[in-house]
Amino acid sequence: MDATYKKYENLLRKLAWKYNKTTGKEYDELFSEATVGYTLAIQSFDPSKGVPLINWIARCATFRMNNYLRSQKNVEVTFFDEFMEESIPAPDTFSAKENMEELFQKMSKEAREVCEIILTSPIEFGSLSGKVARGELQRLLRSKGWKHNQIWDAYKELKALFQGGEYGHNPALQGF
């Protein structure tokens, strides 16, 4: 192995691990794709462009993994395994509707509107990655006259509600 690969191998592992955790795809496959992306990055790197090599490698590796995921879109992915099923509370231990109503009452008007938009448009927002969904939501809110600060304040509030305290971590808000 060359010294440059050894230097960036942990970056590739980290990127593959992140994709594995968010998509459920096999880590080894993702790492292979990231490594191919690394090879392409090394071959196409142009220092005169002013982009640091590490950024170019990360970009090429994520591009390659994204293409792999697009090609695998027709393959069904099961996110729940036996361990996860055991950790999901039985229906009689909590009431999702009550929790949602309680949560909505704690939200500002803006945060509630953002939630309502997302919940009433699951097809538009559910199939997008966090950052892409956030961008689409921003465009929609701006078309409704929202200002930049209103949008980000609502995002921060929702992130705090879903990732902090009693509501725990919610991967649906990843990227918000």
Buried (B, 14 or more C-beta within 10 A) or exposed (E): EEEEBEEBBEBBBEBBBEBBEBBEBEEEBBBBBBBBBBBBBBEEBEEEEEEEBEEBBBEBBBBBBBEBBEEBEEEEEEEEEEEEEEEEEEEEEEEEEEEEEEBEEEBEEBBBBBBEBBEEBEEBBEEBBBEEBBEBBBEBBEEEEBEEEBBEBBBEBBBEBBBEEEEEEEEEBBBB
